[in-house]
């Protein structure tokens, strides 16, 4: 009986820890960025904007790099501004970079927006559904005349190489705020949706955005577009 119990606990132990995802990640230093993404590599990958930050991570698919770039501009509102961003995710194997996904965005023309930037405060590389593959969630936003409160926020979720997006227009007045959610978002695993909910809560708590007052209920009901009208 004792031997059976020992075998049982060994099986439980192996199952529990076997289910744990082994995701490792780090932000590269400037020296690491310069040595990894040399002028030759940047030209080969056609990285035409300035590199802002680079994150390296490893999962069951191998080594990856997420490269965040900005098109820098001069402005009076901040020490440094950018009018456009491009982000890339590369797999890296045998000294070769292969593009996995990318996105780009920019400040709206003829608007009060003056800069767009990554909100890495809310960025984390993790395996939320515990399948051995990382599920990057990217957050960025724009700044307007009233700083955060006139800008836009976007949350991009990459799951199994497919992207779903939450788009939000910030505003001081209730009737100007609006949130749109891709229908694919509601098909994601619950653990990923919970992480996105936490991000929205943190954005609200940090005064980086004002979401419609009923956003939790709207998301629970799988609403695609909601506001405070």
DRENLUM-220411 format. One line per 3 residues: number of its first residue (from 1); their letters; for each residue y, z, x of N, C-alpha, C. Coordinates in Angstrom, 1 decimal. Example, Ala and Ser with C-alpha at 12.3 -4.5 7.8 and 13.67 -1.06 7.14 Angstrom:
% DRENLUM-220411
1> AS> -5.7/7.8/13.2/-4.5/7.8/12.3/-3.3/7.8/13.2 | -2.2/7.1/12.8/-1.1/7.1/13.7/0.0/7.9/12.9
***
This chain:
% DRENLUM-220411
1> XXX> -1.2/0.0/0.8/0.0/0.0/0.0/1.3/0.0/0.9 | 1.2/0.8/2.0/2.4/0.9/2.9/2.7/-0.4/3.5 | 1.6/-1.1/3.9/1.7/-2.4/4.6/2.3/-3.5/3.6
4> XXX> 1.9/-3.4/2.3/2.4/-4.3/1.3/3.9/-4.1/1.1 | 4.4/-2.8/1.1/5.8/-2.5/0.9/6.6/-3.0/2.1 | 6.1/-2.8/3.3/6.8/-3.3/4.5/6.9/-4.8/4.4
7> XXX> 5.9/-5.5/4.1/5.9/-7.0/3.9/6.9/-7.4/2.9 | 7.0/-6.6/1.8/7.9/-6.9/0.7/9.4/-6.8/1.2 | 9.7/-5.7/1.9/11.1/-5.5/2.4/11.4/-6.6/3.5
10> XXX> 10.5/-7.0/4.3/10.7/-8.1/5.3/11.1/-9.4/4.5 | 10.4/-9.7/3.5/10.7/-10.9/2.7/12.0/-10.8/2.1 | 12.4/-9.7/1.5/13.7/-9.5/0.9/14.8/-9.6/2.0
13> XXX> 14.6/-9.1/3.2/15.5/-9.1/4.3/15.7/-10.6/4.7 | 14.6/-11.3/4.9/14.7/-12.7/5.3/15.4/-13.6/4.3 | 15.1/-13.3/3.0/15.7/-14.1/1.9/17.2/-13.9/1.9
16> XXX> 17.6/-12.6/1.9/19.0/-12.2/1.8/19.8/-12.8/3.0 | 19.4/-12.7/4.2/20.2/-13.2/5.3/20.0/-14.6/5.5 | 18.9/-15.2/5.0/18.7/-16.6/5.1/19.6/-17.4/4.2
19> XXX> 20.1/-16.7/3.1/21.0/-17.3/2.2/22.4/-17.3/2.7 | 22.7/-16.5/3.7/24.1/-16.4/4.2/24.5/-17.6/5.0 | 25.7/-18.2/4.6/26.1/-19.4/5.3/26.7/-19.0/6.7
22> XXX> 26.4/-19.9/7.6/26.9/-19.7/9.0/28.0/-20.6/9.3 | 29.2/-20.3/8.8/30.4/-21.1/9.0/31.3/-20.4/10.0 | 31.7/-21.1/11.0/32.6/-20.5/12.0/33.8/-21.4/12.1
25> XXX> 35.0/-20.8/12.3/36.2/-21.6/12.3/37.2/-20.9/13.2 | 38.2/-21.7/13.7/39.3/-21.1/14.4/40.5/-22.1/14.4 | 41.7/-21.5/14.6/42.9/-22.3/14.8/43.0/-22.6/16.3
28> XXX> 43.2/-23.9/16.6/43.4/-24.3/18.0/44.8/-23.9/18.6 | 44.8/-23.4/19.8/46.1/-23.1/20.5/46.7/-24.4/20.8 | 48.0/-24.4/21.3/48.7/-25.6/21.7/48.0/-26.3/22.8
31> XXX> 47.5/-25.4/23.8/46.8/-26.0/24.9/45.5/-26.7/24.5 | 44.8/-26.1/23.6/43.6/-26.7/23.1/43.9/-28.0/22.3 | 45.0/-28.0/21.5/45.4/-29.2/20.8/45.7/-30.4/21.8
34> XXX> 46.5/-30.0/22.8/46.9/-31.1/23.8/45.7/-31.6/24.6 | 44.7/-30.8/24.9/43.6/-31.2/25.6/42.6/-32.0/24.8 | 42.5/-31.7/23.5/41.6/-32.3/22.6/42.2/-33.6/22.0
37> XXX> 43.4/-33.5/21.6/44.1/-34.7/21.0/45.1/-35.2/21.9 | 44.6/-35.9/23.0/45.5/-36.5/24.0/46.3/-37.7/23.4 | 47.2/-38.2/24.1/48.0/-39.4/23.6/47.0/-40.5/23.3
40> XXX> 46.0/-40.7/24.2/45.0/-41.7/23.9/44.3/-41.5/22.6 | 43.8/-40.3/22.4/43.1/-40.0/21.1/44.0/-40.1/19.9 | 45.2/-39.7/20.0/46.1/-39.8/18.9/46.4/-41.2/18.5
43> XXX> 46.5/-42.1/19.6/46.8/-43.5/19.3/45.5/-44.1/18.7 | 44.3/-43.7/19.2/43.1/-44.3/18.6/42.9/-43.9/17.2 | 43.3/-42.6/16.8/43.1/-42.2/15.5/44.3/-42.5/14.6
46> XXX> 45.3/-43.1/15.2/46.6/-43.5/14.5/47.3/-42.3/13.9 | 47.4/-41.3/14.7/48.1/-40.1/14.2/49.6/-40.3/14.5 | 50.4/-40.8/13.6/51.8/-41.2/13.8/52.8/-40.1/13.6
49> XXX> 52.4/-39.0/13.0/53.3/-37.8/12.8/53.0/-36.8/13.9 | 53.9/-35.8/14.0/53.7/-34.7/15.0/52.6/-33.8/14.5 | 51.7/-33.4/15.4/50.7/-32.4/15.0/51.3/-31.1/14.8
52> XXX> 51.0/-30.5/13.6/51.5/-29.2/13.2/50.5/-28.1/13.6 | 49.3/-28.2/13.0/48.3/-27.2/13.3/46.9/-28.0/13.3 | 45.9/-27.4/14.0/44.6/-28.0/14.0/43.6/-26.8/13.9
55> XXX> 42.6/-27.0/13.0/41.6/-26.0/12.8/40.2/-26.7/13.1 | 39.4/-26.0/13.8/38.1/-26.4/14.1/37.1/-25.6/13.3 | 36.1/-26.2/12.7/35.0/-25.4/12.1/33.7/-26.1/12.2
58> XXX> 32.6/-25.3/12.1/31.3/-25.7/12.2/30.5/-25.3/11.0 | 29.7/-26.2/10.4/28.8/-25.9/9.3/27.5/-26.7/9.5 | 26.7/-26.8/8.5/25.4/-27.5/8.7/25.6/-29.0/9.0
61> XXX> 26.7/-29.5/8.7/27.0/-30.9/9.0/27.5/-31.1/10.4 | 27.8/-30.0/11.1/28.2/-30.2/12.5/29.6/-29.7/12.7 | 30.3/-30.2/13.8/31.6/-29.8/14.1/32.7/-30.6/13.4
64> XXX> 33.7/-30.0/12.9/34.8/-30.7/12.3/36.2/-30.2/12.8 | 37.2/-31.1/12.6/38.5/-30.7/12.9/39.4/-31.1/11.7 | 40.2/-30.2/11.3/41.2/-30.5/10.2/42.6/-30.5/11.0
67> XXX> 43.2/-31.7/10.9/44.5/-31.9/11.7/45.6/-32.0/10.7 | 46.6/-31.1/10.8/47.7/-31.1/9.9/48.9/-31.7/10.6 | 49.5/-32.8/10.1/50.6/-33.4/10.8/51.8/-33.5/9.9
70> XXX> 53.0/-33.6/10.5/54.3/-33.6/9.8/55.2/-34.7/10.4 | 56.0/-35.3/9.5/57.1/-36.2/10.0/58.4/-35.3/10.0 | 58.8/-34.9/11.2/59.9/-34.0/11.3/61.2/-34.7/11.1
73> XXX> 62.1/-33.9/10.4/63.5/-34.4/10.2/64.5/-33.3/10.4 | 65.7/-33.7/10.6/66.8/-32.7/10.7/67.3/-32.3/9.4 | 67.6/-31.0/9.3/68.2/-30.5/8.0/69.0/-29.2/8.3
76> XXX> 69.9/-28.9/7.4/70.8/-27.7/7.5/70.2/-26.5/6.9 | 69.2/-26.7/6.0/68.7/-25.6/5.2/67.7/-24.7/6.0 | 67.0/-25.3/7.0/66.1/-24.6/7.8/66.2/-25.1/9.3
79> XXX> 65.5/-24.4/10.2/65.5/-24.8/11.6/64.8/-26.1/11.8 | 63.8/-26.4/11.0/63.0/-27.6/11.1/62.5/-28.0/9.7 | 62.6/-29.3/9.4/62.2/-29.8/8.1/61.2/-31.0/8.3
82> XXX> 60.6/-31.4/7.3/59.7/-32.6/7.3/59.8/-33.2/6.0 | 59.8/-34.6/6.0/59.9/-35.3/4.7/58.6/-35.9/4.3 | 57.6/-35.7/5.1/56.2/-36.2/4.8/55.2/-35.5/5.6
85> XXX> 54.0/-35.4/5.0/52.9/-34.8/5.7/51.6/-35.7/5.6 | 50.7/-35.6/6.6/49.4/-36.2/6.5/48.4/-35.3/7.1 | 47.3/-35.1/6.4/46.3/-34.2/6.9/45.0/-35.0/7.0
88> XXX> 44.2/-34.7/8.0/42.9/-35.4/8.2/41.8/-34.4/8.5 | 40.6/-34.8/8.0/39.4/-34.0/8.4/38.5/-35.0/9.1 | 38.1/-34.6/10.4/37.2/-35.4/11.2/35.9/-34.7/11.4
91> XXX> 34.8/-35.4/11.4/33.6/-34.9/12.0/33.6/-35.3/13.5 | 33.0/-34.5/14.3/33.1/-34.7/15.8/31.7/-34.6/16.3 | 31.2/-35.8/16.9/29.8/-35.8/17.4/29.8/-36.9/18.5
94> XXX> 29.2/-36.5/19.7/29.0/-37.4/20.8/30.4/-38.0/21.2 | 31.4/-37.1/21.4/32.7/-37.4/21.8/33.4/-38.4/20.9 | 33.1/-38.5/19.6/33.6/-39.4/18.7/34.1/-38.7/17.4
97> XXX> 35.3/-39.1/17.0/35.9/-38.6/15.8/35.6/-39.6/14.7 | 35.1/-39.1/13.6/34.9/-39.9/12.4/35.6/-39.3/11.2 | 36.5/-40.1/10.6/37.3/-39.6/9.4/36.4/-39.3/8.3
100> XXX> 36.5/-38.0/7.7/35.8/-37.6/6.6/36.6/-37.7/5.3 | 37.9/-37.2/5.4/38.9/-37.4/4.3/40.3/-37.2/4.9 | 41.2/-37.7/4.1/42.6/-37.5/4.5/43.5/-37.5/3.2
103> XXX> 44.7/-37.0/3.4/45.7/-37.1/2.3/47.1/-37.1/2.9 | 48.0/-37.7/2.1/49.4/-37.7/2.5/50.3/-37.4/1.3 | 51.5/-36.9/1.6/52.4/-36.6/0.5/53.8/-36.6/1.2
106> XXX> 54.8/-36.6/0.3/56.2/-36.7/0.8/57.2/-36.1/-0.2 | 58.4/-35.8/0.2/59.4/-35.3/-0.7/59.8/-36.4/-1.7 | 60.1/-36.1/-2.9/60.4/-37.1/-3.9/61.7/-37.7/-3.6
109> XXX> 61.8/-39.0/-3.6/63.1/-39.7/-3.4/64.1/-39.4/-4.5 | 65.4/-39.3/-4.2/66.4/-39.1/-5.2/66.2/-37.8/-5.9 | 65.7/-36.8/-5.2/65.5/-35.4/-5.8/66.2/-34.4/-4.9
112> XXX> 66.2/-33.2/-5.4/66.8/-32.1/-4.6/65.8/-31.5/-3.5 | 64.6/-32.1/-3.4/63.7/-31.6/-2.4/64.2/-32.0/-1.0 | 64.1/-31.1/-0.1/64.6/-31.4/1.3/63.5/-31.2/2.4
115> XXX> 62.4/-30.6/2.0/61.3/-30.4/3.0/60.0/-30.2/2.3 | 58.9/-30.6/3.0/57.5/-30.4/2.5/56.7/-29.8/3.7 | 55.9/-28.8/3.4/55.2/-28.1/4.4/53.8/-27.6/3.9
118> XXX> 52.9/-27.3/4.9/51.7/-26.7/4.6/51.9/-25.2/4.4 | 51.2/-24.6/3.5/51.2/-23.2/3.2/49.9/-22.6/3.8 | 49.9/-22.5/5.1/48.6/-22.0/5.8/48.4/-20.5/5.5
121> XXX> 49.4/-19.8/5.0/49.1/-18.4/4.6/48.0/-18.3/3.6 | 47.8/-19.4/2.8/46.8/-19.4/1.8/45.6/-20.3/2.1 | 45.5/-20.7/3.4/44.5/-21.6/3.8/43.4/-20.8/4.5
124> XXX> 42.1/-21.1/4.1/41.0/-20.5/4.7/39.8/-21.4/4.6 | 39.1/-21.6/5.7/37.9/-22.4/5.7/36.6/-21.5/5.4 | 35.9/-21.7/4.3/34.8/-20.9/4.0/33.8/-21.7/3.2
127> XXX> 32.6/-21.1/3.1/31.5/-21.7/2.3/31.4/-20.9/1.0 | 32.1/-21.2/0.0/32.2/-20.4/-1.2/31.0/-20.4/-2.1 | 30.2/-21.5/-2.0/29.0/-21.5/-2.9/27.8/-21.3/-2.1
130> XXX> 28.0/-21.0/-0.8/26.8/-20.5/0.1/25.7/-21.6/0.2 | 26.2/-22.9/0.3/25.2/-23.9/0.5/25.1/-24.4/1.9 | 25.8/-23.8/2.9/25.8/-24.2/4.3/26.9/-25.1/4.7
133> XXX> 27.7/-25.6/3.7/28.8/-26.5/4.0/30.1/-25.9/3.6 | 31.1/-26.2/4.5/32.4/-25.6/4.2/33.1/-26.3/3.0 | 33.9/-25.5/2.3/34.7/-26.0/1.2/36.2/-25.8/1.4
136> XXX> 36.8/-26.7/2.2/38.2/-26.5/2.5/39.1/-26.5/1.2 | 40.1/-25.6/1.2/41.1/-25.6/0.1/42.5/-25.7/0.8 | 43.2/-26.8/0.6/44.5/-27.0/1.2/45.6/-26.7/0.2
139> XXX> 46.6/-26.0/0.7/47.8/-25.6/-0.1/49.0/-26.1/0.6 | 49.9/-26.7/-0.1/51.2/-27.1/0.5/52.3/-27.2/-0.6 | 53.5/-27.2/-0.2/54.6/-27.3/-1.2/55.9/-27.9/-0.7
142> XXX> 56.8/-28.1/-1.6/58.1/-28.6/-1.2/59.2/-27.6/-1.5 | 60.3/-27.8/-0.9/61.5/-26.9/-1.1/62.6/-27.6/-1.6 | 63.3/-27.0/-2.6/64.5/-27.6/-3.3/65.7/-26.8/-3.1
145> XXX> 66.7/-27.1/-3.9/68.0/-26.4/-3.8/67.9/-24.9/-4.0 | 66.9/-24.4/-4.8/66.6/-23.0/-5.0/65.4/-22.6/-4.3 | 65.2/-23.1/-3.1/64.1/-22.8/-2.2/62.8/-23.1/-2.9
148> XXX> 61.9/-22.1/-3.0/60.6/-22.3/-3.6/60.7/-22.8/-5.1 | 61.7/-22.3/-5.8/61.8/-22.3/-7.2/62.1/-23.7/-7.8 | 62.5/-24.6/-6.9/62.7/-26.0/-7.4/61.7/-27.0/-6.9
151> XXX> 60.8/-26.5/-6.1/59.8/-27.3/-5.4/58.5/-27.5/-6.2 | 57.6/-28.2/-5.6/56.3/-28.5/-6.1/55.2/-27.8/-5.3 | 54.1/-27.5/-5.9/53.0/-26.9/-5.2/51.8/-27.7/-5.5
154> XXX> 51.0/-28.0/-4.5/49.7/-28.7/-4.7/48.6/-27.9/-4.0 | 47.5/-27.7/-4.7/46.2/-27.1/-4.2/45.1/-28.2/-4.2 | 44.6/-28.5/-3.1/43.6/-29.5/-3.0/42.3/-28.9/-2.6
157> XXX> 41.2/-29.1/-3.4/39.9/-28.6/-3.1/39.0/-29.7/-2.8 | 38.3/-29.6/-1.6/37.4/-30.6/-1.1/36.0/-29.9/-1.2 | 35.2/-30.5/-2.1/33.8/-30.0/-2.3/32.8/-31.2/-2.3
160> XXX> 31.9/-31.2/-1.4/30.9/-32.3/-1.3/31.6/-33.6/-1.2 | 32.7/-33.6/-0.3/33.5/-34.8/0.0/34.2/-35.4/-1.2 | 34.4/-34.6/-2.3/35.2/-35.0/-3.4/36.4/-34.1/-3.6
163> XXX> 37.5/-34.7/-4.0/38.7/-33.9/-4.1/39.1/-33.7/-5.5 | 39.5/-32.4/-5.8/40.2/-32.1/-7.1/41.5/-31.4/-6.8 | 42.5/-31.6/-7.6/43.8/-31.2/-7.3/44.5/-30.4/-8.5
166> XXX> 45.2/-29.4/-8.1/46.1/-28.7/-9.0/47.5/-29.0/-8.6 | 48.3/-29.5/-9.6/49.7/-29.8/-9.3/50.6/-28.9/-10.1 | 51.6/-28.4/-9.5/52.5/-27.5/-10.2/53.9/-27.7/-9.9
169> XXX> 54.8/-27.8/-10.9/56.2/-28.0/-10.7/56.8/-26.6/-10.9 | 57.4/-26.1/-9.8/58.2/-24.8/-9.9/59.5/-25.0/-10.6 | 60.0/-24.0/-11.2/61.4/-24.1/-11.8/61.8/-22.7/-12.2
172> XXX> 63.1/-22.5/-12.2/63.7/-21.2/-12.7/63.6/-21.1/-14.2 | 63.9/-22.1/-14.9/63.8/-22.1/-16.4/62.4/-22.4/-16.9 | 62.1/-21.6/-17.9/60.7/-21.7/-18.5/60.3/-23.1/-18.9
175> XXX> 61.3/-23.8/-19.5/60.9/-25.2/-20.1/60.8/-26.2/-19.0 | 61.0/-25.9/-17.7/60.9/-26.9/-16.7/59.6/-26.7/-15.8 | 58.9/-25.6/-16.1/57.7/-25.4/-15.3/56.5/-26.1/-16.0
178> XXX> 55.6/-26.7/-15.1/54.5/-27.4/-15.7/53.3/-27.4/-14.7 | 52.1/-27.3/-15.1/50.9/-27.3/-14.3/49.9/-28.3/-14.8 | 49.4/-29.1/-13.9/48.4/-30.1/-14.2/47.1/-29.9/-13.4
181> XXX> 46.0/-30.0/-14.0/44.7/-29.7/-13.3/43.7/-30.8/-13.5 | 43.2/-31.4/-12.4/42.2/-32.4/-12.6/41.0/-31.9/-13.3 | 40.4/-32.7/-14.2/39.2/-32.2/-15.0/38.0/-31.9/-14.0
184> XXX> 38.0/-32.6/-12.9/36.9/-32.3/-11.9/36.9/-30.9/-11.4 | 38.1/-30.2/-11.4/38.2/-28.9/-11.0/37.3/-27.9/-11.8 | 37.2/-28.1/-13.1/36.5/-27.2/-13.9/34.9/-27.4/-13.8
187> XXX> 34.5/-28.5/-13.0/33.1/-28.7/-12.7/32.7/-28.1/-11.4 | 33.6/-27.5/-10.7/33.3/-26.8/-9.4/32.5/-25.5/-9.6 | 31.8/-25.1/-8.6/31.2/-23.8/-8.7/32.1/-22.6/-9.0
190> XXX> 31.7/-21.6/-9.7/32.5/-20.5/-10.1/33.2/-19.8/-8.9 | 32.5/-19.7/-7.8/33.0/-19.0/-6.7/34.2/-19.7/-6.1 | 34.2/-21.1/-6.2/35.4/-21.9/-5.7/36.5/-21.7/-6.6
193> XXX> 36.3/-21.8/-7.9/37.3/-21.6/-8.9/38.0/-20.2/-8.8 | 37.1/-19.2/-8.6/37.7/-17.9/-8.4/38.6/-17.8/-7.2 | 38.2/-18.5/-6.1/39.1/-18.5/-4.9/40.4/-19.1/-5.2
196> XXX> 40.4/-20.2/-6.0/41.7/-20.9/-6.4/42.5/-20.0/-7.3 | 41.9/-19.3/-8.2/42.6/-18.3/-9.0/43.3/-17.2/-8.2 | 42.6/-16.7/-7.2/43.2/-15.7/-6.3/44.4/-16.3/-5.5
199> XXX> 44.3/-17.6/-5.1/45.4/-18.2/-4.4/46.6/-18.2/-5.3 | 46.4/-18.7/-6.6/47.5/-18.7/-7.5/48.1/-17.3/-7.7 | 47.3/-16.3/-7.9/47.8/-15.0/-8.0/48.6/-14.5/-6.8
202> XXX> 48.1/-14.9/-5.6/48.9/-14.5/-4.4/50.2/-15.2/-4.3 | 50.2/-16.5/-4.7/51.4/-17.3/-4.7/52.5/-16.6/-5.6 | 52.0/-16.2/-6.8/52.9/-15.5/-7.7/53.4/-14.2/-7.2
205> XXX> 52.5/-13.4/-6.6/52.8/-12.1/-6.1/53.8/-12.2/-4.9 | 53.7/-13.2/-4.1/54.6/-13.4/-3.0/55.9/-14.2/-3.3 | 56.1/-14.4/-4.6/57.3/-15.1/-5.1/57.5/-16.5/-4.5
208> XXX> 56.3/-17.1/-4.2/56.4/-18.5/-3.8/56.2/-19.5/-4.9 | 56.0/-19.0/-6.1/55.9/-19.9/-7.2/55.9/-19.1/-8.5 | 56.3/-19.8/-9.6/56.2/-19.2/-11.0/55.4/-20.1/-11.8
211> XXX> 54.2/-19.6/-12.2/53.4/-20.4/-13.1/53.6/-20.1/-14.5 | 53.3/-21.0/-15.5/53.4/-20.7/-16.9/52.7/-19.3/-17.2 | 53.3/-18.6/-18.1/52.9/-17.2/-18.4/51.4/-17.1/-18.8
214> XXX> 50.9/-18.2/-19.4/49.6/-18.1/-20.0/48.6/-18.9/-19.1 | 48.9/-19.0/-17.8/48.1/-19.9/-17.0/46.6/-19.5/-16.9 | 46.4/-18.1/-16.8/45.0/-17.7/-16.8/44.2/-18.1/-18.0
217> XXX> 44.8/-17.9/-19.2/44.1/-18.3/-20.4/43.9/-19.8/-20.5 | 44.9/-20.6/-20.0/44.8/-22.0/-20.0/43.6/-22.5/-19.1 | 43.5/-21.9/-18.0/42.5/-22.3/-17.1/41.1/-21.8/-17.6
220> XXX> 41.1/-20.7/-18.2/39.8/-20.2/-18.8/39.3/-21.2/-19.9 | 40.3/-21.8/-20.6/40.0/-22.8/-21.7/39.9/-24.2/-21.2 | 39.9/-24.3/-19.8/39.8/-25.7/-19.2/40.9/-26.6/-19.6
223> XXX> 42.1/-26.1/-19.8/43.2/-27.0/-20.1/43.6/-27.8/-19.0 | 43.9/-29.1/-19.2/44.3/-30.0/-18.1/45.8/-30.0/-17.8 | 46.6/-29.6/-18.8/48.1/-29.6/-18.6/48.7/-28.5/-19.5
226> XXX> 49.5/-27.7/-18.9/50.1/-26.6/-19.7/51.5/-26.2/-19.1 | 52.3/-25.6/-19.9/53.6/-25.2/-19.6/54.1/-24.1/-20.4 | 55.4/-23.7/-20.3/56.0/-22.6/-21.1/56.9/-23.1/-22.2
229> X> 56.6/-24.4/-22.7/57.5/-24.9/-23.7/57.2/-24.1/-25.0
***
